Amino acid sequence: MSKEKDNKTRNLFLGLLLDAVGMASYFIPGIGAFSDIIWAPISAWIMTRMYKGKAGQTAGAITFLEELMPGLDILPTFTIMWFYTYVFKNAKQKKKIIDIDPD
C-alpha cells in the first residue's frame, strides 16, 4: 500500500508540473506552435509510462492530440488522468467490492 501511496503523490505532482509545461507555450510568444510540435510526442510517451495498460495508452493518444490541436493546451490532461486513476476508478472498484460483499 505504501508504494501505491508514493506513486499516487508522485504522479500528482509530476502531472501538475507536466501540465504546466504543456501550458507554457501560451506564455512564450512566437515559439508556442513550434514547442507544441516537440512537446506532443514527449508528453504522450510520458503519459504511457506513468499510467500502464489501455488507460495509459488512451490517455497518451489524447494527450498527443490535445497538444497538437490549437487552443487545447489549456486542458490539464495529466491531472485529469490522475483523477481518473486514483479517484474515480478507485471509487468504482470499491463500489463493486461493496456490491459483491454478502454482509
Buried (B, 14 or more C-beta within 10 A) or exposed (E): EEEEEEBBEEBBEBBBEBBEBBEBBEEEEEEBEEBBEEBBBBBBEBBBEBBEEEBBBBBBEBBBEBBBEEEBBEBBBBBBBBEBBBEEEEEEEEEEEEEEEEE
